[in-house]
Amino acid sequence: MEEKEILLTQEGYDNLEKELEYLKTEKRTEISERIKVALGFGDLSENSEYDEAKNAQASNETKIAELENKLRYARVIDESEIDTKTVQVGNTVKILDMEFDEELEYTIVGSTEVDLAQNKISNESPIGSALLGAKKNQVVEAQVPAGVVQLKILAIKK
């Protein structure tokens, strides 16, 4: 199975590495302690604490494998290669929603770094993919769940 490349900013890559380290050290230790304590309760057939701890262990190991896989296929975006002529992953884009005459600002990031609270949208999202490659003052159309929206690019920043 061919894995696709995962685009990350340096900050996003560092955050994944930190989370992986936490899961492999502190979280594993915490879960193994829970298992030890639960084993002390005796009969495993009716030991819900043991079952919960084993489920937490399985969930943690799954998350570790996912993060290791993401890091294996990660490509860190070289910020020196990001320009402001066209929209690229890593740019912050100021746009005008032409239907609602509303200005919005989004940072285009890889799919693992999405944070809507900080207006970080994926390069794979309908709006993110429509903006990629566009230039300042260009109008692009994005197919969103509510229909087609027209967005005018007002500014592109690093």
N, C-alpha and C positions, 0 to 999 in steps of 0.2 A: 504494500500500500504506500503510495507516494504521499508524503507529508508536505503540506504547504508551508512556505516561509511565513514567519510571524514577525511583523514589523514592530519594533519597540524604540522608544526614546531611551536615552541612557538612564534617565530617572526610572522609567518603567522596568528596565532590565534589572537595575539595582534593587528595586522594590520586590521583584520576583525572587531574586537571590536571597534577600533578607527573610522573606516569608518561608522559603524553602528551608533555610537554616533553622528558623524557629520551629518548624514542623518536625524536622529531623532530630532536634535536640530537646528543647523544653517540652514540646507537646508529646513526643514519644515517651519521655521520662514520666510525665504526669499521667499518661494513660497506663503505662506499665505499673505505676504505683496503685492506680485504681484497680487494676486486675489482681495485684497481690492482695490488696485489702479484701476484694470480693471473694477470692479463693479461701480466705480465712473464715468466711461465713459458712463454709461446708457445702452441702448438697448442691451440685451445679445444675441439676435438672429443674430446680425451682429458685434459682438465684438470679433475680432480675438485675442486680448490680453488676454481676459478672457479664450477663448478656449485653447490657448497655456499654460496659467498658470494652468488650470485644467488638461491638459495632462501631464504637468511637475509634478503635484501633484500625479497623478495616477502612473506615472513612478517611482517616488521616493518611494511611498508606496510599489510598487512591489519589488523594490530593497531592501527595509527594510525587507520585508517578506522573500526574498531569503537569505539575510545575517543571519537573525534569524534562519532560517532552517539549514543553513550550520553550525552555531555555536551549534545548538541543537544536531547535529549528529557528531560533530567534536571529533576526538581523537587526543590529542596532543602527539606527539612522545616524549617519554622520552629519552633525549639525552644520559643518562647514560646507556641505554640498547642498544645503537647503537655500534656495534663492527666493526672491519675492516676485519673479516675473510670472510664474504660473503656480497654481495651488498644488502643494505636495504634502505628504505626510510630514507633520512637524510644524506646518504653518498655522498661524491664527488668521482667520478670514472674517472680515466684516462684510456682512451681506444685507441686502434689502429684500425683504419678502414683499414682492410687488403687489400681491393681492391685498395684504393687510397694511401696506405702507409702514412696515415695522423693521427697524434695524436690529440685527442679531449679530453676535460674534461667537464663532466656534473655533476650537483648536482641533485639527485633524490628527488623529492618533491611530495606532494599530488597534485591532479589535480587543486585545487583552487590557488596554489602558482606558477604556471608555469610562467616563465619569460625568454623567449628565448634570450633576449638581455644579460641576466646574465647567460646563459647556464643552467637554471633550467628547467628540463624536468619532465613530469608527470610519476609517477609509472605506469600509465595506457597507456602511449604512446607505440608504437611498440618497440622503443629502450629501454625505461625505463623498460617495463615488461620483455623484453628479458634479461636484465642485473640483475634483481632481483634474489637473491639466488646464483648468480655465484661467483666463487672464483678468486683470482689473478692468472694470466696466463691462465685462461680458455678462450676458444673461444666460443662465442655464435652467433647464427644467429637470425637476426631480420627481419621480413617481413615488409618492408617499401613500400610506393607508387612506388618507382623506382625498386622494386624487393627485393631480399634477400641480406642483407649485413652481412658480417662476421666481428665480433668485438672481439679483444683480450683485455682482462682486464690487464692493466699494473700496476695499483695501486688503492687501496681503502682507502679513508681517511674519517675522521669524519668531 
